[in-house]
């Protein structure tokens, strides 16, 4: 097994030679910091809407270097943090609008990829989540009942035989399947999107680290500052997602939460015959510390989950190195899911970070007074949410009132995370608790473990700083994209 260079996906789309960096100061109409999905979709829709705009994108390494090129490849309609948050703030109508927007966005990404000739191994196979013990099954039924109350979800409860017929996961007791999810190859999608954006006239400068984003001031437009010059623009968009913690002044804005993946060698036909997976569904489970997986276009299984979720001081390995203990843990879990793979070889492992706001809610917005726009905090739903973000930011920048600019996440603000060591203790402590809860449930508990319930109570009674770590069953199932 080898550590991937950035991710396994770049073994199929070779890690590119970075384009030329910014060499001198310049001006633009819009400057975007970060060339992941958020930045590239925003640039794409801006140029499609108004080709005369000068749009400059600055990227510290190369387009797709962050979570956009490392995620599990789930293009799904899950709402970050769940719909109930929007019921409380914007009523049921606002929450339904958010759900409908996410569902339609799945199909918008597929439409654009087809229209622009981007081959990203996209297969609309749906999303299957399985319960593998009785406590998970109870949560599964609660989740299915809740999903049935919303339009544009179309989730269907499956019994054990129906779920196993789709994917033969060991010990499956039931499942929920929904059709609005596609398997993708993320590096192919982000690199293809970068090429299309450039063909439209977007200027992309790579190997260009932004050291400061400065708001509008007297006599000067907002600007993004780099070591070799700055870009002044009417609007500066911060599209840095999990890397936001490294931006000056934004260290506590979003916690960079680690997620890790392994990928197997190509499976033999007899192994696929035993497993099934003919419809190319994405696969998750109802554990507290959940997994996410896909069958790749070249016949492997990419299998992900939490390793070490958070490092003290918001540190992380930008190149995606993955501890061997995490690799072993993911492989053991893979074999528990599919015992027929007991001898399978893991070929690659990699990690990435996703941005986690204090309230577990994604956000997009533009402050006209400062000239600064932002988007992110997707907590695992970014492959889809970034496209919705890009279209929304384009409308905001161009001053267009639309159904997108009226969505409840627009303009959402959240307080900074607490100082260390509080967030380190809280984040890792809760994940340990949920891991213990999963082990207790695997031993035969028929209801959600008391350990998990105690952790939930801690969140509700005073640990609002980490209120998202007990995720809604319909959200946060895979490493998201910038």
PyMOL commands that set and color helices and strands:
alter all, ss='L'
color gray80, all
select helices_A, chain A and resi 9-12+37-49+67-69+84-116+134-147+160-166+186-199+241-246+269-275+312-314+324-337+339-341+382-397+422-442+450-461+464-466
alter helices_A, ss='H'
color red, helices_A
select strands_A, chain A and resi 2-3+26-33+55-58+74-76+127-131+156-159+174-178+181-183+203-205+210-214+223-226+229-238+255-264+282-285+291-295+301-305+346-356+363-367+372-376
alter strands_A, ss='S'
color yellow, strands_A
deselect
rebuild
show_as cartoon
